[in-house]
């Protein structure tokens, strides 16, 4: 008799777990692309996923704001983060980092929290993140608003519009100019052409090494001109802004497929 009760209880728990899994999957499937498939797949395979969550907060680069406006913007970001954490209460999640200069928050989330992120209108996008290399994980909402953050750069090597688009959409296509001597190849000898192309390749490698650990994808490595085409997130834009190897960054267009 007792054995039959244990079997029934086990079956009941198994059915509940299956229903929860299917409910979470269905909710994620209705997220209109807010949750990428790689995030869903990672959470399904590992039980949780490290993510960067974009929040619906009006935002400008801090270099363009007065001190009063800067404080107002940071307060709005912190309030939106608090709102998100309140709505995630009772679900499986851990706060990894609260940003104060950009409208986002880094979390480790389970399937239930991921489904809630897909549903919430205050969430603009969710990107798969990497575990922090050294910083200890802070449980739930114990990370203060003034915790570890990226410092938003103040120069205009990268137009503020690109930061705004990356914060809103998660990533943005860019063309980055590289700091290296350059002349048109028809004006150079064969030896100088080889040297110039090697120099361009060396600077490209330097920039990609700087971008390690950020959200970026190489779209095209140019051989004849000192440039590189990338898809980048806000963190990668910050690296490009500070890089001594970058002269300027401009918006790019998606590649056109041949007809």
N, C-alpha and C positions, 0 to 999 in steps of 0.2 A: 504493500500500500504506500509506504513512505517512498519507495523507489519510483512508483508511478507519479507521485506528487512532484518529486524532483525532476523527472523527465518533462512533465507538463510545464513546470516553472522554467526549465531551460528552453523549451520550445517557445514559451511566451516571450522570454527575454530576446531570443533570436529573432522573433517576428518583429518586436519593437525596434530592434537595431536595424533590421532590414527596412522597415517603414521609414525610420529616421534617415537612413542613407538615401532612399529614393526621394524623400521629400526634399532633402538638401540638394540633390542633383537636379530635381525639377526646378527648384527656385533659382539655382545657378543658371540653368538653361534658359530661363526667362529674363536674364539680366541685360539683354540687348547689347551684348558685347562689352559691358562694363567690366566683367571678370574674364580675362583671357583664358583660353583653353589650357595653357601651360600652368597657370595657377591652379585651376581645377584639377588637372591631372596630378600635379605635385601633392596637393592636399589629399587626394584619393589614395595615392601610393604611399605617403608617409604619415598620414593622420593629421598633418598640419602643414602650413606653408608660411614662409617669411614673405611679407608683402609691404609695399609702399602704397599708402592710401592717399589719394588726392581729395581735398575738401573744397566745397563750393563756397569760397570766400573771395570777395573782391580784393585784388592784389596788384601791387606795383613794386618795382625794385626800390629798395630802401634808400638808395642814393638819390632818388627823385622825390623823396618825402621830407617834410619838415620834421623836427623832433616830436611835435605834437601828433602829426599824422602817423609817424612811425609807431608811436606808442598805441595809437588807436588801432592800427593794422595788426600789431602783435597781439593786442587784447582780443581782437576779433578772431584771430587764428586760434588762440588758446581757448576761447569760449566755444568755438566750433569743435575743437578736439574734445572738450569736456562733454559736449552734446553727444558726440559719437560714442564716447566711452559709456555714457549713461545708457544709450540705446543698445550697446553690446552687453550690458550687465546680464549675468547668468549664463553667458555663452563661453565657449572655450577660446580664450585669447590672452595674449601677453603683450604689454607695451614694451617695445624695444627702444624707441626714441621718439620724443616729441620735438618737432621743429618749431622754431619761433619766427624765422625769417621767411619761410615759404609755407603755403597752405597744405600741409601734409602731416602724416604721422606714420611711423614704421611699427608694424605689428607682427606677431606670430599668431596665426589664426587656425582654428579647426573648421570643419565643414559647416557647423551651425553658425559660427561667426561670419564665415565667408558668404553664406546664404543671406545673412542679414545685411552685409555690406552691399550685396547686389541689389537689395530692396530699397536701401535708404537713399532719399533724394539728395542728402547733403554730401554723398560720396560721388565724385566726378569720374574717377577711374581707379583701378587697382593694378599694380605691377608686381611681378615676382621679384623679390629682393634676395640678397645673400646674407647669411648669418654674419653678425659683426665679428671682426677678427679678434678683438680684445675686450671691448666694453662688456661688463656683466649685464645680464638680462634683468630688467626690473619687472617684478610681477604686477599684473593688472595695471592700475593707474597711479602708481607711486612715483613715476618720473615727473619732476616738477616742470612747469612750462619753461623755465630758464635752463633746462638741462642741456646736454651736449647737442650742438647744432652745427650746420654748415654756415659759414659767414658769407652772405651775399656780396659779391664784388661791387666796387663803386665806379669803375671806369666804364667806357662805352665801347670796348673792343667787341663785345657781344651786344647787339641792340637789345634794349629792354623788352621790345616786342617779342623777341625769341624766348626770353624767360617767361613772359606771360603765356605764350602759346604752349610751352613745355609744361608749365604748371597746370594749365587747363586740360591739355590733351594727353599728358604723360610723356610724350616724346615729340621731337620736331626734326625735320630734315634740314641739314645745313651744309654749306660749303665753307671749309676753313682754309684760309691762306697761310702758307708756311714761310717762316723767316729763313731764307737761304738765297745766296746770289743766283741770279737767273737772267739769261738772255735768250732770244729766239734761236732755235736750234739751227736754222739756215745761216746764221751768222757765225757759227762755231765750227771748229774742226771736229773730226770724228772723235779724237781723244777727249776734247773738251765736252762733247755731247755725253760721252760715257761718264765723265767726272760729274757733270751737272746732274745726270739722272741718278747716279749713286748718292749724291748729296741730298736730292729730293727724297729718295727712299730712306736715307738715314734719318731725316727729320720726321718722316711719317712714322717710322719705327719708334722714335723718341716720344711722339705724341701718343701713340697707342699704348706705350708703357705708362705714360702719365695717366691715361684713362682707365687703367686696370682697376677693377672693383666698382666702376660706375656703370650706369645704364647707357650703353652705346652699341651701335652696329655699324660696321664699315660697309658703305654702299659702293664706293669706288676709290681705288688708289690710282692717282694720275702719275704717269711716268714722265711726260714732257713738260708739265707745268707744276709749280710748287703749290699743290693743294691736295685736299682730301675731302671726299663726300661722306657724310656720316648721318645716322639717325641717333639723336642723343636725348637724354633726360636732363632734368634741372641740374643734377649733381655733375654730369659730364660737362654741361655748359659752364659751370663754375670752374672746372679744371681748365677748360679752353680759355676762359677769361684771364686766368692767372698765368697761363703757360708762356714762357719766354720764346717758345718756338712758333707761336701763333701771331700773325699780323692782324687778321680780321676774320670775322665770322658773319656770313650772310645767309638768308633763307634759301633753301633749294626747292626744286619741284620734283615730284615723283617721276621716275624714269618712264618714258613712253615706250610701250611695247610696239614692235614693228607690225604693220598691218599685213 
